[in-house]
Amino acid sequence: MPCEPRPRKRKTPYRAPRWSSRVYVKLEQRHIALFKFLLEAHGHLGLMSVADRHAAILKVSYSPDCQREMREFLDEAREALPLEVVALP
């Protein structure tokens, strides 16, 4: 009598957050593309959009579960780029 494999247990996925966390980053216009490539190189940690192209302020949206990873990314990016995290009302 052949032994049939047991059905796999379905793992319940983590709960998706209801909203995204945001951080605003100010840097020089010529560094926007490099910042985007660095963000993509870290496994698409967040989504970047330009909030103000004249002032070169970027809005980075990310999962609240990845807050620690985002802080680590920003610290690493500061070593490669002159950037500052800004608080907007």
C-alpha positions as CSV (number, residue, x, y, z in Angstrom):
1,M,0.0,0.0,0.0
2,P,1.7,3.3,-1.1
3,C,1.9,6.0,1.4
4,E,0.2,9.2,0.2
5,P,1.9,12.5,1.2
6,R,0.1,14.5,3.7
7,P,-1.5,17.7,2.5
8,R,0.6,20.8,3.2
9,K,-0.6,23.1,5.9
10,R,-1.4,26.5,4.6
11,K,0.5,29.2,6.4
12,T,-1.6,32.2,7.1
13,P,0.0,35.3,5.6
14,Y,0.8,38.2,7.8
15,R,-1.8,40.9,8.0
16,A,-1.3,43.7,5.6
17,P,-1.2,47.1,7.2
18,R,-4.1,49.5,6.6
19,W,-1.8,52.4,5.8
20,S,1.7,53.1,4.7
21,S,4.3,54.9,6.7
22,R,6.0,57.9,5.0
23,V,9.3,59.7,5.3
24,Y,10.2,62.9,3.4
25,V,13.8,63.2,2.2
26,K,15.5,66.3,0.9
27,L,18.6,66.1,-1.4
28,E,20.1,67.7,-4.4
29,Q,18.2,67.3,-7.7
30,R,21.1,65.5,-9.3
31,H,21.0,62.8,-6.7
32,I,17.4,61.8,-7.1
33,A,18.1,59.0,-9.6
34,L,20.9,57.6,-7.5
35,F,18.6,57.6,-4.4
36,K,16.0,55.7,-6.4
37,F,18.5,53.1,-7.5
38,L,19.8,52.6,-4.0
39,L,16.2,52.1,-2.8
40,E,15.5,49.5,-5.5
41,A,18.8,47.8,-4.7
42,H,17.5,47.2,-1.1
43,G,14.8,44.9,-2.3
44,H,12.2,47.6,-3.1
45,L,12.0,48.6,0.5
46,G,9.7,51.5,-0.3
47,L,8.1,53.5,-3.1
48,M,9.6,56.8,-3.9
49,S,7.7,59.8,-5.5
50,V,8.8,63.4,-5.9
51,A,6.8,65.6,-3.6
52,D,8.4,68.9,-4.7
53,R,10.7,68.8,-7.7
54,H,12.0,72.3,-7.3
55,A,13.0,71.8,-3.7
56,A,14.1,68.2,-4.4
57,I,11.9,66.7,-1.7
58,L,11.0,63.0,-2.1
59,K,8.2,61.1,-0.4
60,V,9.1,57.5,0.4
61,S,6.2,55.3,1.4
62,Y,6.9,52.0,3.1
63,S,5.3,49.3,5.2
64,P,5.1,50.1,9.0
65,D,6.6,46.7,9.6
66,C,9.8,47.8,7.8
67,Q,10.5,50.9,9.9
68,R,13.8,49.6,11.3
69,E,15.0,48.6,7.8
70,M,14.1,52.0,6.4
71,R,16.0,53.7,9.1
72,E,19.0,51.5,8.4
73,F,18.7,52.3,4.7
74,L,18.6,56.0,5.3
75,D,21.7,55.8,7.5
76,E,23.5,53.9,4.7
77,A,22.3,56.3,2.0
78,R,23.6,59.3,4.1
79,E,27.1,57.9,3.6
80,A,26.7,57.9,-0.2
81,L,24.6,61.0,-0.6
82,P,24.1,64.3,1.1
83,L,20.5,64.0,2.3
84,E,18.4,65.0,5.2
85,V,15.1,63.7,6.5
86,V,12.6,66.5,6.7
87,A,9.3,66.8,8.6
88,L,6.4,68.3,6.6
89,P,3.1,69.4,8.1
